[in-house]
Amino acid sequence: ILQTGQEINEVDNSGFMTNAPTIFAGNLGNNKYMVQVTTTAIRLINNGALLQTLQLEWTGACGAAADPYVCVLSTCGRALVLALREFRAKDGMTARLAPTRQGVSARPPLVRAAPYRDLSGLFTAGLAAPQVKGEFTGKKGKDVKAEGFKPGAVYELNDEDELLYGGDQTPASMAS
C-alpha cells in the first residue's frame, strides 16, 4: 500500500487487506472513510484504522459506491447494498456499514449493478412542475424573461397569432 503526498511512501499498517484481490476501493462519508471490497470481505477504514470487516458468504466480482451507498455484486449474480451509518461512540464519531432494507432479487442473476445518488433533484417525486400554458400574464410591463417562471403560477397565451406563428423570435426573412 502506498501513500501519496510530497513523495510516495510505503505504508505498513494501512488497514487494507493485502492477502486477497481488491475488486473495488473508494471513499464514503465525504471522503472521511475508505471502503475496500475484496473477493472475500468488505472493510471500512478511517485514517488507517480498521472500523469494520464484513465477511462475504460468496465470491465478490465487482463493487461500486455512491456516497453513502456501496453495492457489491457476486460471481453468482447476487447483489449486496450497504449504507454508511455514522454514530456517536464513547471515543467520538464512528461509522458502520449496514445492509439496506431494499432486497435485490437474485433471479435472474445480475450481470452489473451500481448505486446512483440523484443530486439534481430530477428523479425526486412529489415536486409539482409549474403549470405553463404560454406567455406571462402577470404585472404590466413585465415579461417571462424579466421575471422568470414562478412555481405554482399559471401562464396563458392571449394572442392566437403568437401561438400559431411565434412571437418576436420569428426570423426577419420569414416575416416579409
N, C-alpha and C positions, 0 to 999 in steps of 0.2 A: 504494500500500500504506500502510495506516495502523497506527500503534502506539498502543495504549491504555495508560493509566496514570493519573496525576493529571489529565492532559489528553490530548487526541488530537493526535498529531503525524504528519506525513507522513514516511515512511522512503524514502530514495533507494536504498540498497543492501540490499535485504531477502533476496536470494537467490531470490525468486519470479520466475517467468516472467510477463511482462506483455504479450507480443505474441501470445498465444493464449488462448482462453477456458478458464478454470479450471472443471472439472466436479466436482472434489472437493478439499477440503483438510482435513487432520486431523492429529492428534498420534499419535506412536508412542513406544515406549520409556519409558513412564510420563511422558509429556509432555516428554521431553527433546528429541525430534526432531519436525520438521514434515514432512509429505509433501504435495506438490501434484501433482494429476493434471490435466493439460490434455488437449485433444483430440489432441495430438501427442507428449506426453512425460510422464514421471513424474520428479519431482525430490524429493530428500531433502535437508533443510536443518537445520542446527544453529546456533542463535544468529546467524542471518543469513548464515552461510557455507554455500555450496553444497557438499554432500558427494558427490552422485551425480546424474547425469542418465541416464535410460533413454529412448531414442527409440522410439516406437511404430511398428510397421510397418503399423498400421491406425488408423482414427479412433476415439478413445475416446468412449464415450457416457455412462458413469456410473462411479462408483467408491464404495467403502465400505471401512471399516477396523475391525478388532477386534484391538487390540494383541496380538501383533506382526505381524499379517497385513494386507495390502492386497489388495483384489480390484478389478480394472478390467475392465469389460465394453465390448466394441467395438460399433459400429453394425451389424456383420455377424453378431453373436451369439456371438463368441468371448470367452473369459474368461482373464485372466492373474491368477494368485495369487502374490504375492510375500511373503516373510517378512523382517523386520528381523533382521540378524545384527550384533551388536556384537563388536568385537575390539580387541585392543591393538595400536596402531601406534607408530612411533618417537616421535611427539609426543603420546602419550596415547591414550585410548579414542576410537574412531571407529565408524562403522557403515556398512553397505551393505544394499541391498535385493536379495535373491536369489530367483530363481524356485523355487517349491516343486516337489517331485517328483510330486505328485498332478496328473496331467493332467486337464483338464476337456474333455470331448468337445464338439465344435462342431456335432455332428449329434444331434438337431435344434438349430437356433440358440437360444441362450439369450435370454430376454427380460429377466430380472433375476437378479442374484446378489449375495449378501452373506456375508461371513465371520461366524462366530459362535464365541465363546470361552465354554465352559461353566465358569463359576466356582462353580456349585452342586455339582458332582460328580454330578448327576442322570444324565448320559449317560456316566459313567465305567464302563468294563467291568471285570469281574474282582472287584468288591466283592460279596460274598455278603450278602444281607439276613438278619437274624435269623429263625430258624425260630420262628414264633409259632403256637401251637395254641389258646391260651385264656388263662387267668389264671396268675399267678405261683405256682410251687410251690417256691420257694426256702426261705430261712430262716424259722423260725417267727416269727409276729408282724409280718412284713413283707408288703407287697403291691406290686403293679406301680407304683402311684403313688409310693410311698415310695422304692423302689429304682430304678425306671426300667428300660427294656429294656437288656439287655446283649447285645452281639454274640456269636453262637455259642450262646447259651443256648436251651434248648427249653422253651417254656411250654406247660402242659397244662391242660385244663379237667377238674376232678374231679367236679363236680356236674352231672348231666344236667338238672335243673330250671333251673339257672342258664344252661346252654347254650340250652335251649329258650325260657325266659321272660325272661332277663336277670337281672342282679343287683340291687344296690341303686339302680340308675338307673331302675327301674320307677316311673312316677308313682303317687302315693298313690291317685288315683282309679281306677286300673286294678287295684290290689292288693286292693280291697274288693269 
